[in-house]
């Protein structure tokens, strides 16, 4: 039975204490709503609000991925420099400033649309190029608070719940977008920005800095976890390549299938729902820890689900069924690779912000390579939608299989 979380105190806990799990998960849910809307749902907003084509959506997600890498890789360095100069604010203060910045930049497209329509597109790009690196900085900090002071069973339980919460938040975000998408797409961005102010309030119960990873019940990670971590990181890139090449094309696929605009994001949430269910299963069942079948199964499901989604418009009679099924299969594959990559990263590399930064940077690399595959397919088949989809499937499969070859070589080593 769920217990009621303690009432937040106005006096912050001492430095180095473990952040309350309920507070970390609350922060995670709120942040994931915004991250999900921008990183995986931005193409729906751009299609409706700016009338973007698949080429522009691919360029937008390419910029999003590249800037995300920068924020994630620099997270540890930025936070260390900030806390050195402003020790009284600590890591919590750095995160609060990032959240305020995100809140402000999310208001720009709505303000431009209402008061300076000619600046709407520019404000939209400013949002993406600021929001993306800012979240690339935010999530490694959140992950360091998640794993700080936790190890062994406590860490496994925390990571399992973390995965369920953030992935569930994305499902909620997609359904929240649905009634506003057709008439008020920019309002969606403004509302999600306001959620980050609520996150600042939640930060009051966080310690000034994350606790150390090692505590009295620390369990040393088995040696087999290191090659598993390297393997999962390679496949994590592949999974986000698949996700990020499909996300900007989903509005086109759904429009081709005749799906009404208010149902675009609910249908697209099929893969998010499947991911939540797999996260929930893995949180309860730990038999996948240390097992090599998980990464290979995840990779196979990724390719199968992606190809099914992209081919759906070619079979209009069963296209809707193919799309939903493909999204669900893909969601399970993505969940497998993400669970493994995050668990082994935090188990092997401790609670340092750099560990979470590396994890998020690999995600950013996938975000970047995915739309690049789509753009290459567009170059090879600019005027033939059928051939374009086949080219995208082929190019993406080559990238994923290439990642698989690297992973196999790593596993043998």
DAMO-V60253 format. One record per helix or strand of 3 or more residues. SS is the DSSP state (h for helix, s for strand). FROM is the first residue (numbers start at 1). TO is the last residue. Records with the same first field share a line. If there is no record, write none. Layout:
# DAMO-V60253
SS: FROM-TO / FROM-TO
This chain:
# DAMO-V60253
h: 21-39 / 42-49 / 54-85 / 90-105 / 108-115 / 117-147 / 152-181 / 185-205 / 224-256 / 261-268 / 270-284 / 293-314 / 319-349 / 353-380 / 385-412
